[in-house]
Amino acid sequence: MFYYPGDKYVDFIGLDGYNWGNTKTWSRWRSFKEIFEGRLRELENITAKPVIISEFSSTSSGGDKALWIKEAFRCIEKHKNIAAFVLFNVDKETDWSFAPDTEWGEELRIQMKSGYFKDNAGLPE
């Protein structure tokens, strides 16, 4: 459950979420859709305000990280209320990074070149 003060007080809505994979005893591999879909649908039912995925990422432990990022981008495209996103790209508690020399880093590059994502942050060809 969440509380929404109303459109009068809100310009953007921020959400964050992580796929911890099997890195913790309490976690399991979860798709971007599993993490965000329910909340995005709830928001779409109460407001047309734009959503910013203020932080998201996936570990590589426990599943296919390249497929995870590909499916994440498909989900982002599907939800027209998502105005922006920030991909957490750091090797910290687990490897959240999308290094360019990895399969998932290459998949991220491919997805960022999609026509839907107009500003690809200057990714090299």
Backbone as XML, in Angstrom:
<?xml version="1.0"?>
<chain id="A" units="angstrom">
  <residue number="1" name="MET">
    <atom name="N" x="0.836" y="-1.178" z="0.000"/>
    <atom name="CA" x="0.000" y="0.000" z="0.000"/>
    <atom name="C" x="0.879" y="1.240" z="0.000"/>
  </residue>
  <residue number="2" name="PHE">
    <atom name="N" x="0.405" y="2.274" z="-0.616"/>
    <atom name="CA" x="1.117" y="3.540" z="-0.615"/>
    <atom name="C" x="0.114" y="4.670" z="-0.454"/>
  </residue>
  <residue number="3" name="TYR">
    <atom name="N" x="0.614" y="5.832" z="-0.140"/>
    <atom name="CA" x="-0.239" y="7.007" z="0.030"/>
    <atom name="C" x="0.113" y="8.019" z="-1.040"/>
  </residue>
  <residue number="4" name="TYR">
    <atom name="N" x="-0.905" y="8.569" z="-1.666"/>
    <atom name="CA" x="-0.707" y="9.545" z="-2.735"/>
    <atom name="C" x="-1.429" y="10.824" z="-2.341"/>
  </residue>
  <residue number="5" name="PRO">
    <atom name="N" x="-0.697" y="11.928" z="-2.153"/>
    <atom name="CA" x="-1.327" y="13.150" z="-1.659"/>
    <atom name="C" x="-2.229" y="13.835" z="-2.685"/>
  </residue>
  <residue number="6" name="GLY">
    <atom name="N" x="-2.085" y="13.472" z="-3.959"/>
    <atom name="CA" x="-2.918" y="14.078" z="-5.006"/>
    <atom name="C" x="-2.095" y="14.856" z="-6.011"/>
  </residue>
  <residue number="7" name="ASP">
    <atom name="N" x="-2.633" y="14.977" z="-7.195"/>
    <atom name="CA" x="-1.925" y="15.635" z="-8.302"/>
    <atom name="C" x="-1.541" y="17.077" z="-7.996"/>
  </residue>
  <residue number="8" name="LYS">
    <atom name="N" x="-2.290" y="17.727" z="-7.136"/>
    <atom name="CA" x="-2.000" y="19.120" z="-6.776"/>
    <atom name="C" x="-0.606" y="19.255" z="-6.145"/>
  </residue>
  <residue number="9" name="TYR">
    <atom name="N" x="-0.133" y="18.188" z="-5.501"/>
    <atom name="CA" x="1.118" y="18.236" z="-4.761"/>
    <atom name="C" x="2.266" y="17.465" z="-5.410"/>
  </residue>
  <residue number="10" name="VAL">
    <atom name="N" x="2.017" y="16.866" z="-6.554"/>
    <atom name="CA" x="2.988" y="15.961" z="-7.164"/>
    <atom name="C" x="3.306" y="16.401" z="-8.590"/>
  </residue>
  <residue number="11" name="ASP">
    <atom name="N" x="4.593" y="16.434" z="-8.936"/>
    <atom name="CA" x="5.003" y="16.682" z="-10.314"/>
    <atom name="C" x="5.443" y="15.378" z="-10.981"/>
  </residue>
  <residue number="12" name="PHE">
    <atom name="N" x="6.230" y="14.584" z="-10.282"/>
    <atom name="CA" x="6.714" y="13.298" z="-10.764"/>
    <atom name="C" x="6.581" y="12.276" z="-9.637"/>
  </residue>
  <residue number="13" name="ILE">
    <atom name="N" x="6.469" y="11.026" z="-10.008"/>
    <atom name="CA" x="6.438" y="9.943" z="-9.036"/>
    <atom name="C" x="7.697" y="9.111" z="-9.234"/>
  </residue>
  <residue number="14" name="GLY">
    <atom name="N" x="8.422" y="8.854" z="-8.169"/>
    <atom name="CA" x="9.649" y="8.063" z="-8.248"/>
    <atom name="C" x="9.457" y="6.672" z="-7.674"/>
  </residue>
  <residue number="15" name="LEU">
    <atom name="N" x="9.974" y="5.687" z="-8.390"/>
    <atom name="CA" x="9.970" y="4.295" z="-7.927"/>
    <atom name="C" x="11.377" y="3.747" z="-8.045"/>
  </residue>
  <residue number="16" name="ASP">
    <atom name="N" x="11.737" y="2.849" z="-7.161"/>
    <atom name="CA" x="13.003" y="2.137" z="-7.340"/>
    <atom name="C" x="12.797" y="0.665" z="-7.031"/>
  </residue>
  <residue number="17" name="GLY">
    <atom name="N" x="13.683" y="-0.154" z="-7.536"/>
    <atom name="CA" x="13.577" y="-1.586" z="-7.299"/>
    <atom name="C" x="14.789" y="-2.318" z="-7.841"/>
  </residue>
  <residue number="18" name="TYR">
    <atom name="N" x="15.080" y="-3.436" z="-7.222"/>
    <atom name="CA" x="16.266" y="-4.213" z="-7.590"/>
    <atom name="C" x="15.936" y="-5.698" z="-7.675"/>
  </residue>
  <residue number="19" name="ASN">
    <atom name="N" x="16.586" y="-6.377" z="-8.602"/>
    <atom name="CA" x="16.556" y="-7.824" z="-8.670"/>
    <atom name="C" x="17.816" y="-8.324" z="-7.959"/>
  </residue>
  <residue number="20" name="TRP">
    <atom name="N" x="17.651" y="-8.821" z="-6.742"/>
    <atom name="CA" x="18.775" y="-9.320" z="-5.952"/>
    <atom name="C" x="19.171" y="-10.738" z="-6.343"/>
  </residue>
  <residue number="21" name="GLY">
    <atom name="N" x="18.394" y="-11.359" z="-7.251"/>
    <atom name="CA" x="18.716" y="-12.719" z="-7.657"/>
    <atom name="C" x="18.800" y="-13.636" z="-6.449"/>
  </residue>
  <residue number="22" name="ASN">
    <atom name="N" x="19.786" y="-14.521" z="-6.450"/>
    <atom name="CA" x="19.946" y="-15.437" z="-5.308"/>
    <atom name="C" x="21.109" y="-15.022" z="-4.403"/>
  </residue>
  <residue number="23" name="THR">
    <atom name="N" x="21.383" y="-13.717" z="-4.335"/>
    <atom name="CA" x="22.515" y="-13.230" z="-3.534"/>
    <atom name="C" x="22.234" y="-13.194" z="-2.037"/>
  </residue>
  <residue number="24" name="LYS">
    <atom name="N" x="20.969" y="-13.235" z="-1.650"/>
    <atom name="CA" x="20.591" y="-13.181" z="-0.238"/>
    <atom name="C" x="19.670" y="-14.354" z="0.080"/>
  </residue>
  <residue number="25" name="THR">
    <atom name="N" x="19.623" y="-14.732" z="1.343"/>
    <atom name="CA" x="18.753" y="-15.839" z="1.728"/>
    <atom name="C" x="17.281" y="-15.502" z="1.503"/>
  </residue>
  <residue number="26" name="TRP">
    <atom name="N" x="16.930" y="-14.232" z="1.554"/>
    <atom name="CA" x="15.541" y="-13.789" z="1.413"/>
    <atom name="C" x="15.166" y="-13.457" z="-0.033"/>
  </residue>
  <residue number="27" name="SER">
    <atom name="N" x="16.099" y="-13.581" z="-0.965"/>
    <atom name="CA" x="15.817" y="-13.120" z="-2.328"/>
    <atom name="C" x="15.762" y="-14.269" z="-3.321"/>
  </residue>
  <residue number="28" name="ARG">
    <atom name="N" x="15.180" y="-13.970" z="-4.467"/>
    <atom name="CA" x="15.128" y="-14.890" z="-5.595"/>
    <atom name="C" x="15.184" y="-14.053" z="-6.864"/>
  </residue>
  <residue number="29" name="TRP">
    <atom name="N" x="15.432" y="-14.694" z="-7.990"/>
    <atom name="CA" x="15.482" y="-13.998" z="-9.269"/>
    <atom name="C" x="14.100" y="-13.448" z="-9.590"/>
  </residue>
  <residue number="30" name="ARG">
    <atom name="N" x="14.032" y="-12.144" z="-9.872"/>
    <atom name="CA" x="12.763" y="-11.484" z="-10.215"/>
    <atom name="C" x="12.959" y="-10.630" z="-11.452"/>
  </residue>
  <residue number="31" name="SER">
    <atom name="N" x="12.016" y="-10.683" z="-12.346"/>
    <atom name="CA" x="12.075" y="-9.865" z="-13.555"/>
    <atom name="C" x="11.736" y="-8.409" z="-13.217"/>
  </residue>
  <residue number="32" name="PHE">
    <atom name="N" x="12.087" y="-7.516" z="-14.110"/>
    <atom name="CA" x="11.711" y="-6.112" z="-13.978"/>
    <atom name="C" x="10.191" y="-6.005" z="-13.846"/>
  </residue>
  <residue number="33" name="LYS">
    <atom name="N" x="9.487" y="-6.784" z="-14.658"/>
    <atom name="CA" x="8.025" y="-6.769" z="-14.629"/>
    <atom name="C" x="7.509" y="-7.174" z="-13.252"/>
  </residue>
  <residue number="34" name="GLU">
    <atom name="N" x="8.075" y="-8.218" z="-12.665"/>
    <atom name="CA" x="7.654" y="-8.644" z="-11.326"/>
    <atom name="C" x="7.884" y="-7.553" z="-10.294"/>
  </residue>
  <residue number="35" name="ILE">
    <atom name="N" x="8.975" y="-6.835" z="-10.444"/>
    <atom name="CA" x="9.337" y="-5.798" z="-9.480"/>
    <atom name="C" x="8.435" y="-4.574" z="-9.607"/>
  </residue>
  <residue number="36" name="PHE">
    <atom name="N" x="8.136" y="-4.146" z="-10.836"/>
    <atom name="CA" x="7.481" y="-2.854" z="-11.052"/>
    <atom name="C" x="6.036" y="-2.898" z="-11.555"/>
  </residue>
  <residue number="37" name="GLU">
    <atom name="N" x="5.630" y="-3.948" z="-12.234"/>
    <atom name="CA" x="4.347" y="-3.948" z="-12.948"/>
    <atom name="C" x="3.150" y="-3.620" z="-12.062"/>
  </residue>
  <residue number="38" name="GLY">
    <atom name="N" x="3.052" y="-4.249" z="-10.915"/>
    <atom name="CA" x="1.907" y="-4.012" z="-10.039"/>
    <atom name="C" x="1.791" y="-2.559" z="-9.610"/>
  </residue>
  <residue number="39" name="ARG">
    <atom name="N" x="2.899" y="-1.999" z="-9.179"/>
    <atom name="CA" x="2.889" y="-0.598" z="-8.729"/>
    <atom name="C" x="2.592" y="0.358" z="-9.892"/>
  </residue>
  <residue number="40" name="LEU">
    <atom name="N" x="3.159" y="0.080" z="-11.062"/>
    <atom name="CA" x="2.888" y="0.931" z="-12.227"/>
    <atom name="C" x="1.403" y="0.909" z="-12.591"/>
  </residue>
  <residue number="41" name="ARG">
    <atom name="N" x="0.785" y="-0.253" z="-12.536"/>
    <atom name="CA" x="-0.656" y="-0.349" z="-12.827"/>
    <atom name="C" x="-1.468" y="0.434" z="-11.799"/>
  </residue>
  <residue number="42" name="GLU">
    <atom name="N" x="-1.096" y="0.308" z="-10.525"/>
    <atom name="CA" x="-1.787" y="1.071" z="-9.481"/>
    <atom name="C" x="-1.712" y="2.564" z="-9.770"/>
  </residue>
  <residue number="43" name="LEU">
    <atom name="N" x="-0.523" y="3.031" z="-10.101"/>
    <atom name="CA" x="-0.338" y="4.459" z="-10.374"/>
    <atom name="C" x="-1.135" y="4.902" z="-11.590"/>
  </residue>
  <residue number="44" name="GLU">
    <atom name="N" x="-1.141" y="4.087" z="-12.640"/>
    <atom name="CA" x="-1.893" y="4.437" z="-13.850"/>
    <atom name="C" x="-3.383" y="4.576" z="-13.563"/>
  </residue>
  <residue number="45" name="ASN">
    <atom name="N" x="-3.871" y="3.879" z="-12.533"/>
    <atom name="CA" x="-5.288" y="3.959" z="-12.178"/>
    <atom name="C" x="-5.646" y="5.187" z="-11.354"/>
  </residue>
  <residue number="46" name="ILE">
    <atom name="N" x="-4.647" y="5.870" z="-10.780"/>
    <atom name="CA" x="-4.977" y="7.023" z="-9.934"/>
    <atom name="C" x="-4.452" y="8.351" z="-10.456"/>
  </residue>
  <residue number="47" name="THR">
    <atom name="N" x="-3.490" y="8.325" z="-11.384"/>
    <atom name="CA" x="-2.925" y="9.591" z="-11.861"/>
    <atom name="C" x="-2.294" y="9.427" z="-13.241"/>
  </residue>
  <residue number="48" name="ALA">
    <atom name="N" x="-2.212" y="10.545" z="-13.933"/>
    <atom name="CA" x="-1.505" y="10.572" z="-15.222"/>
    <atom name="C" x="-0.127" y="11.222" z="-15.064"/>
  </residue>
  <residue number="49" name="LYS">
    <atom name="N" x="0.276" y="11.501" z="-13.829"/>
    <atom name="CA" x="1.585" y="12.113" z="-13.588"/>
    <atom name="C" x="2.698" y="11.191" z="-14.083"/>
  </residue>
  <residue number="50" name="PRO">
    <atom name="N" x="3.781" y="11.785" z="-14.600"/>
    <atom name="CA" x="4.886" y="10.960" z="-15.098"/>
    <atom name="C" x="5.650" y="10.270" z="-13.971"/>
  </residue>
  <residue number="51" name="VAL">
    <atom name="N" x="6.165" y="9.093" z="-14.308"/>
    <atom name="CA" x="6.914" y="8.268" z="-13.369"/>
    <atom name="C" x="8.385" y="8.277" z="-13.758"/>
  </residue>
  <residue number="52" name="ILE">
    <atom name="N" x="9.227" y="8.374" z="-12.757"/>
    <atom name="CA" x="10.662" y="8.213" z="-12.941"/>
    <atom name="C" x="11.073" y="6.947" z="-12.193"/>
  </residue>
  <residue number="53" name="ILE">
    <atom name="N" x="11.654" y="5.998" z="-12.911"/>
    <atom name="CA" x="12.252" y="4.853" z="-12.230"/>
    <atom name="C" x="13.586" y="5.393" z="-11.719"/>
  </residue>
  <residue number="54" name="SER">
    <atom name="N" x="13.579" y="5.814" z="-10.455"/>
    <atom name="CA" x="14.696" y="6.583" z="-9.915"/>
    <atom name="C" x="15.935" y="5.744" z="-9.646"/>
  </residue>
  <residue number="55" name="GLU">
    <atom name="N" x="15.780" y="4.446" z="-9.584"/>
    <atom name="CA" x="16.921" y="3.536" z="-9.494"/>
    <atom name="C" x="16.420" y="2.128" z="-9.739"/>
  </residue>
  <residue number="56" name="PHE">
    <atom name="N" x="17.146" y="1.402" z="-10.564"/>
    <atom name="CA" x="16.858" y="-0.015" z="-10.756"/>
    <atom name="C" x="18.107" y="-0.703" z="-11.260"/>
  </residue>
  <residue number="57" name="SER">
    <atom name="N" x="18.174" y="-2.013" z="-11.010"/>
    <atom name="CA" x="19.283" y="-2.798" z="-11.514"/>
    <atom name="C" x="19.037" y="-4.267" z="-11.228"/>
  </residue>
  <residue number="58" name="SER">
    <atom name="N" x="19.958" y="-5.083" z="-11.715"/>
    <atom name="CA" x="19.901" y="-6.527" z="-11.501"/>
    <atom name="C" x="21.303" y="-7.051" z="-11.230"/>
  </residue>
  <residue number="59" name="THR">
    <atom name="N" x="21.361" y="-8.021" z="-10.358"/>
    <atom name="CA" x="22.587" y="-8.785" z="-10.180"/>
    <atom name="C" x="22.692" y="-9.779" z="-11.332"/>
  </residue>
  <residue number="60" name="SER">
    <atom name="N" x="23.827" y="-10.400" z="-11.464"/>
    <atom name="CA" x="23.964" y="-11.477" z="-12.458"/>
    <atom name="C" x="23.853" y="-12.842" z="-11.787"/>
  </residue>
  <residue number="61" name="SER">
    <atom name="N" x="23.670" y="-12.868" z="-10.494"/>
    <atom name="CA" x="23.655" y="-14.113" z="-9.732"/>
    <atom name="C" x="22.249" y="-14.710" z="-9.682"/>
  </residue>
  <residue number="62" name="GLY">
    <atom name="N" x="22.081" y="-15.828" z="-10.368"/>
    <atom name="CA" x="20.811" y="-16.535" z="-10.281"/>
    <atom name="C" x="19.949" y="-16.500" z="-11.523"/>
  </residue>
  <residue number="63" name="GLY">
    <atom name="N" x="20.416" y="-15.867" z="-12.587"/>
    <atom name="CA" x="19.603" y="-15.796" z="-13.796"/>
    <atom name="C" x="20.357" y="-15.161" z="-14.948"/>
  </residue>
  <residue number="64" name="ASP">
    <atom name="N" x="19.630" y="-14.837" z="-16.001"/>
    <atom name="CA" x="20.197" y="-14.279" z="-17.231"/>
    <atom name="C" x="20.066" y="-12.756" z="-17.212"/>
  </residue>
  <residue number="65" name="LYS">
    <atom name="N" x="21.131" y="-12.072" z="-16.836"/>
    <atom name="CA" x="21.109" y="-10.612" z="-16.688"/>
    <atom name="C" x="20.900" y="-9.903" z="-18.025"/>
  </residue>
  <residue number="66" name="ALA">
    <atom name="N" x="21.433" y="-10.445" z="-19.115"/>
    <atom name="CA" x="21.230" y="-9.840" z="-20.443"/>
    <atom name="C" x="19.752" y="-9.881" z="-20.822"/>
  </residue>
  <residue number="67" name="LEU">
    <atom name="N" x="19.116" y="-11.011" z="-20.614"/>
    <atom name="CA" x="17.681" y="-11.126" z="-20.896"/>
    <atom name="C" x="16.894" y="-10.221" z="-19.962"/>
  </residue>
  <residue number="68" name="TRP">
    <atom name="N" x="17.329" y="-10.098" z="-18.713"/>
    <atom name="CA" x="16.658" y="-9.248" z="-17.737"/>
    <atom name="C" x="16.613" y="-7.801" z="-18.227"/>
  </residue>
  <residue number="69" name="ILE">
    <atom name="N" x="17.743" y="-7.274" z="-18.690"/>
    <atom name="CA" x="17.754" y="-5.868" z="-19.124"/>
    <atom name="C" x="16.948" y="-5.691" z="-20.405"/>
  </residue>
  <residue number="70" name="LYS">
    <atom name="N" x="16.994" y="-6.677" z="-21.292"/>
    <atom name="CA" x="16.187" y="-6.607" z="-22.523"/>
    <atom name="C" x="14.697" y="-6.535" z="-22.174"/>
  </residue>
  <residue number="71" name="GLU">
    <atom name="N" x="14.258" y="-7.401" z="-21.282"/>
    <atom name="CA" x="12.852" y="-7.399" z="-20.875"/>
    <atom name="C" x="12.488" y="-6.141" z="-20.090"/>
  </residue>
  <residue number="72" name="ALA">
    <atom name="N" x="13.428" y="-5.601" z="-19.333"/>
    <atom name="CA" x="13.181" y="-4.353" z="-18.604"/>
    <atom name="C" x="12.876" y="-3.226" z="-19.582"/>
  </residue>
  <residue number="73" name="PHE">
    <atom name="N" x="13.640" y="-3.124" z="-20.645"/>
    <atom name="CA" x="13.418" y="-2.066" z="-21.620"/>
    <atom name="C" x="12.084" y="-2.237" z="-22.345"/>
  </residue>
  <residue number="74" name="ARG">
    <atom name="N" x="11.676" y="-3.484" z="-22.599"/>
    <atom name="CA" x="10.361" y="-3.726" z="-23.217"/>
    <atom name="C" x="9.251" y="-3.243" z="-22.282"/>
  </residue>
  <residue number="75" name="CYS">
    <atom name="N" x="9.413" y="-3.503" z="-20.997"/>
    <atom name="CA" x="8.424" y="-3.078" z="-20.009"/>
    <atom name="C" x="8.380" y="-1.552" z="-19.906"/>
  </residue>
  <residue number="76" name="ILE">
    <atom name="N" x="9.533" y="-0.917" z="-19.921"/>
    <atom name="CA" x="9.586" y="0.548" z="-19.868"/>
    <atom name="C" x="8.876" y="1.134" z="-21.080"/>
  </residue>
  <residue number="77" name="GLU">
    <atom name="N" x="9.106" y="0.584" z="-22.256"/>
    <atom name="CA" x="8.435" y="1.065" z="-23.470"/>
    <atom name="C" x="6.926" y="0.900" z="-23.384"/>
  </residue>
  <residue number="78" name="LYS">
    <atom name="N" x="6.476" y="-0.160" z="-22.774"/>
    <atom name="CA" x="5.042" y="-0.460" z="-22.665"/>
    <atom name="C" x="4.318" y="0.575" z="-21.806"/>
  </residue>
  <residue number="79" name="HIS">
    <atom name="N" x="4.972" y="1.069" z="-20.782"/>
    <atom name="CA" x="4.351" y="2.021" z="-19.858"/>
    <atom name="C" x="4.694" y="3.444" z="-20.282"/>
  </residue>
  <residue number="80" name="LYS">
    <atom name="N" x="3.791" y="4.059" z="-20.986"/>
    <atom name="CA" x="4.031" y="5.405" z="-21.541"/>
    <atom name="C" x="4.145" y="6.472" z="-20.462"/>
  </residue>
  <residue number="81" name="ASN">
    <atom name="N" x="3.731" y="6.160" z="-19.235"/>
    <atom name="CA" x="3.856" y="7.138" z="-18.153"/>
    <atom name="C" x="5.268" y="7.185" z="-17.567"/>
  </residue>
  <residue number="82" name="ILE">
    <atom name="N" x="6.144" y="6.258" z="-17.961"/>
    <atom name="CA" x="7.530" y="6.312" z="-17.492"/>
    <atom name="C" x="8.269" y="7.349" z="-18.329"/>
  </residue>
  <residue number="83" name="ALA">
    <atom name="N" x="8.646" y="8.433" z="-17.667"/>
    <atom name="CA" x="9.279" y="9.560" z="-18.361"/>
    <atom name="C" x="10.802" y="9.470" z="-18.344"/>
  </residue>
  <residue number="84" name="ALA">
    <atom name="N" x="11.357" y="8.765" z="-17.369"/>
    <atom name="CA" x="12.815" y="8.693" z="-17.248"/>
    <atom name="C" x="13.175" y="7.511" z="-16.358"/>
  </residue>
  <residue number="85" name="PHE">
    <atom name="N" x="14.446" y="7.125" z="-16.413"/>
    <atom name="CA" x="14.931" y="6.072" z="-15.531"/>
    <atom name="C" x="16.406" y="6.290" z="-15.251"/>
  </residue>
  <residue number="86" name="VAL">
    <atom name="N" x="16.842" y="5.731" z="-14.125"/>
    <atom name="CA" x="18.247" y="5.748" z="-13.735"/>
    <atom name="C" x="18.647" y="4.305" z="-13.456"/>
  </residue>
  <residue number="87" name="LEU">
    <atom name="N" x="19.584" y="3.804" z="-14.228"/>
    <atom name="CA" x="20.083" y="2.448" z="-14.049"/>
    <atom name="C" x="21.263" y="2.494" z="-13.088"/>
  </residue>
  <residue number="88" name="PHE">
    <atom name="N" x="21.143" y="1.803" z="-11.969"/>
    <atom name="CA" x="22.241" y="1.715" z="-11.007"/>
    <atom name="C" x="23.299" y="0.808" z="-11.605"/>
  </residue>
  <residue number="89" name="ASN">
    <atom name="N" x="24.499" y="1.319" z="-11.784"/>
    <atom name="CA" x="25.527" y="0.652" z="-12.578"/>
    <atom name="C" x="26.841" y="0.587" z="-11.799"/>
  </residue>
  <residue number="90" name="VAL">
    <atom name="N" x="26.792" y="-0.041" z="-10.613"/>
    <atom name="CA" x="27.962" y="-0.083" z="-9.734"/>
    <atom name="C" x="28.099" y="-1.495" z="-9.161"/>
  </residue>
  <residue number="91" name="ASP">
    <atom name="N" x="29.325" y="-1.961" z="-9.047"/>
    <atom name="CA" x="29.603" y="-3.218" z="-8.372"/>
    <atom name="C" x="29.734" y="-2.878" z="-6.888"/>
  </residue>
  <residue number="92" name="LYS">
    <atom name="N" x="28.698" y="-3.170" z="-6.117"/>
    <atom name="CA" x="28.647" y="-2.750" z="-4.717"/>
    <atom name="C" x="28.350" y="-3.967" z="-3.841"/>
  </residue>
  <residue number="93" name="GLU">
    <atom name="N" x="27.150" y="-4.079" z="-3.272"/>
    <atom name="CA" x="26.807" y="-5.245" z="-2.449"/>
    <atom name="C" x="26.821" y="-6.528" z="-3.282"/>
  </residue>
  <residue number="94" name="THR">
    <atom name="N" x="26.481" y="-6.366" z="-4.534"/>
    <atom name="CA" x="26.554" y="-7.411" z="-5.546"/>
    <atom name="C" x="26.921" y="-6.692" z="-6.841"/>
  </residue>
  <residue number="95" name="ASP">
    <atom name="N" x="27.160" y="-7.412" z="-7.878"/>
    <atom name="CA" x="27.553" y="-6.742" z="-9.124"/>
    <atom name="C" x="26.326" y="-6.224" z="-9.866"/>
  </residue>
  <residue number="96" name="TRP">
    <atom name="N" x="25.995" y="-4.953" z="-9.595"/>
    <atom name="CA" x="24.881" y="-4.290" z="-10.272"/>
    <atom name="C" x="25.338" y="-3.710" z="-11.609"/>
  </residue>
  <residue number="97" name="SER">
    <atom name="N" x="26.609" y="-3.818" z="-11.938"/>
    <atom name="CA" x="27.150" y="-3.108" z="-13.105"/>
    <atom name="C" x="26.767" y="-3.757" z="-14.430"/>
  </residue>
  <residue number="98" name="PHE">
    <atom name="N" x="26.832" y="-2.934" z="-15.469"/>
    <atom name="CA" x="26.593" y="-3.359" z="-16.855"/>
    <atom name="C" x="27.836" y="-2.988" z="-17.667"/>
  </residue>
  <residue number="99" name="ALA">
    <atom name="N" x="28.955" y="-3.589" z="-17.289"/>
    <atom name="CA" x="30.225" y="-3.291" z="-17.960"/>
    <atom name="C" x="30.095" y="-3.591" z="-19.458"/>
  </residue>
  <residue number="100" name="PRO">
    <atom name="N" x="30.670" y="-2.727" z="-20.310"/>
    <atom name="CA" x="30.510" y="-2.889" z="-21.756"/>
    <atom name="C" x="31.080" y="-4.185" z="-22.320"/>
  </residue>
  <residue number="101" name="ASP">
    <atom name="N" x="32.011" y="-4.809" z="-21.614"/>
    <atom name="CA" x="32.628" y="-6.040" z="-22.125"/>
    <atom name="C" x="31.911" y="-7.309" z="-21.660"/>
  </residue>
  <residue number="102" name="THR">
    <atom name="N" x="30.679" y="-7.140" z="-21.124"/>
    <atom name="CA" x="29.884" y="-8.289" z="-20.699"/>
    <atom name="C" x="28.695" y="-8.457" z="-21.637"/>
  </residue>
  <residue number="103" name="GLU">
    <atom name="N" x="28.114" y="-9.636" z="-21.601"/>
    <atom name="CA" x="26.925" y="-9.890" z="-22.428"/>
    <atom name="C" x="25.800" y="-8.921" z="-22.066"/>
  </residue>
  <residue number="104" name="TRP">
    <atom name="N" x="25.609" y="-8.660" z="-20.771"/>
    <atom name="CA" x="24.546" y="-7.754" z="-20.343"/>
    <atom name="C" x="24.881" y="-6.299" z="-20.642"/>
  </residue>
  <residue number="105" name="GLY">
    <atom name="N" x="26.150" y="-5.955" z="-20.628"/>
    <atom name="CA" x="26.548" y="-4.601" z="-21.025"/>
    <atom name="C" x="26.271" y="-4.362" z="-22.503"/>
  </residue>
  <residue number="106" name="GLU">
    <atom name="N" x="26.552" y="-5.360" z="-23.322"/>
    <atom name="CA" x="26.259" y="-5.263" z="-24.752"/>
    <atom name="C" x="24.751" y="-5.180" z="-24.988"/>
  </residue>
  <residue number="107" name="GLU">
    <atom name="N" x="23.990" y="-5.954" z="-24.245"/>
    <atom name="CA" x="22.525" y="-5.902" z="-24.387"/>
    <atom name="C" x="21.995" y="-4.527" z="-23.982"/>
  </residue>
  <residue number="108" name="LEU">
    <atom name="N" x="22.556" y="-3.944" z="-22.941"/>
    <atom name="CA" x="22.161" y="-2.584" z="-22.550"/>
    <atom name="C" x="22.427" y="-1.614" z="-23.695"/>
  </residue>
  <residue number="109" name="ARG">
    <atom name="N" x="23.576" y="-1.715" z="-24.313"/>
    <atom name="CA" x="23.928" y="-0.835" z="-25.438"/>
    <atom name="C" x="22.907" y="-0.996" z="-26.574"/>
  </residue>
  <residue number="110" name="ILE">
    <atom name="N" x="22.556" y="-2.234" z="-26.882"/>
    <atom name="CA" x="21.571" y="-2.496" z="-27.946"/>
    <atom name="C" x="20.227" y="-1.853" z="-27.602"/>
  </residue>
  <residue number="111" name="GLN">
    <atom name="N" x="19.790" y="-2.041" z="-26.381"/>
    <atom name="CA" x="18.495" y="-1.492" z="-25.970"/>
    <atom name="C" x="18.487" y="0.035" z="-25.980"/>
  </residue>
  <residue number="112" name="MET">
    <atom name="N" x="19.590" y="0.642" z="-25.572"/>
    <atom name="CA" x="19.664" y="2.108" z="-25.549"/>
    <atom name="C" x="19.635" y="2.715" z="-26.948"/>
  </residue>
  <residue number="113" name="LYS">
    <atom name="N" x="19.969" y="1.928" z="-27.947"/>
    <atom name="CA" x="19.944" y="2.433" z="-29.324"/>
    <atom name="C" x="18.567" y="2.331" z="-29.961"/>
  </residue>
  <residue number="114" name="SER">
    <atom name="N" x="17.615" y="1.759" z="-29.240"/>
    <atom name="CA" x="16.254" y="1.652" z="-29.743"/>
    <atom name="C" x="15.717" y="3.041" z="-30.079"/>
  </residue>
  <residue number="115" name="GLY">
    <atom name="N" x="14.914" y="3.122" z="-31.111"/>
    <atom name="CA" x="14.309" y="4.398" z="-31.490"/>
    <atom name="C" x="13.464" y="5.008" z="-30.394"/>
  </residue>
  <residue number="116" name="TYR">
    <atom name="N" x="12.963" y="4.182" z="-29.487"/>
    <atom name="CA" x="12.127" y="4.679" z="-28.396"/>
    <atom name="C" x="12.922" y="5.551" z="-27.435"/>
  </residue>
  <residue number="117" name="PHE">
    <atom name="N" x="14.182" y="5.206" z="-27.225"/>
    <atom name="CA" x="15.027" y="5.954" z="-26.286"/>
    <atom name="C" x="15.859" y="6.944" z="-27.091"/>
  </residue>
  <residue number="118" name="LYS">
    <atom name="N" x="15.285" y="8.113" z="-27.291"/>
    <atom name="CA" x="15.833" y="9.095" z="-28.218"/>
    <atom name="C" x="17.222" y="9.602" z="-27.842"/>
  </residue>
  <residue number="119" name="ASP">
    <atom name="N" x="17.446" y="9.851" z="-26.572"/>
    <atom name="CA" x="18.750" y="10.342" z="-26.118"/>
    <atom name="C" x="19.502" y="9.186" z="-25.506"/>
  </residue>
  <residue number="120" name="ASN">
    <atom name="N" x="20.435" y="8.623" z="-26.264"/>
    <atom name="CA" x="21.136" y="7.435" z="-25.762"/>
    <atom name="C" x="22.398" y="7.783" z="-24.984"/>
  </residue>
  <residue number="121" name="ALA">
    <atom name="N" x="22.414" y="8.975" z="-24.413"/>
    <atom name="CA" x="23.485" y="9.403" z="-23.500"/>
    <atom name="C" x="24.862" y="9.301" z="-24.130"/>
  </residue>
  <residue number="122" name="GLY">
    <atom name="N" x="24.932" y="9.472" z="-25.436"/>
    <atom name="CA" x="26.230" y="9.497" z="-26.120"/>
    <atom name="C" x="26.958" y="8.181" z="-26.140"/>
  </residue>
  <residue number="123" name="LEU">
    <atom name="N" x="26.225" y="7.070" z="-26.123"/>
    <atom name="CA" x="26.892" y="5.779" z="-26.178"/>
    <atom name="C" x="27.688" y="5.649" z="-27.473"/>
  </residue>
  <residue number="124" name="PRO">
    <atom name="N" x="28.907" y="5.150" z="-27.398"/>
    <atom name="CA" x="29.695" y="4.991" z="-28.609"/>
    <atom name="C" x="29.082" y="3.945" z="-29.538"/>
  </residue>
  <residue number="125" name="GLU">
    <atom name="N" x="29.309" y="4.134" z="-30.817"/>
    <atom name="CA" x="28.805" y="3.182" z="-31.809"/>
    <atom name="C" x="29.504" y="1.906" z="-31.607"/>
  </residue>
</chain>
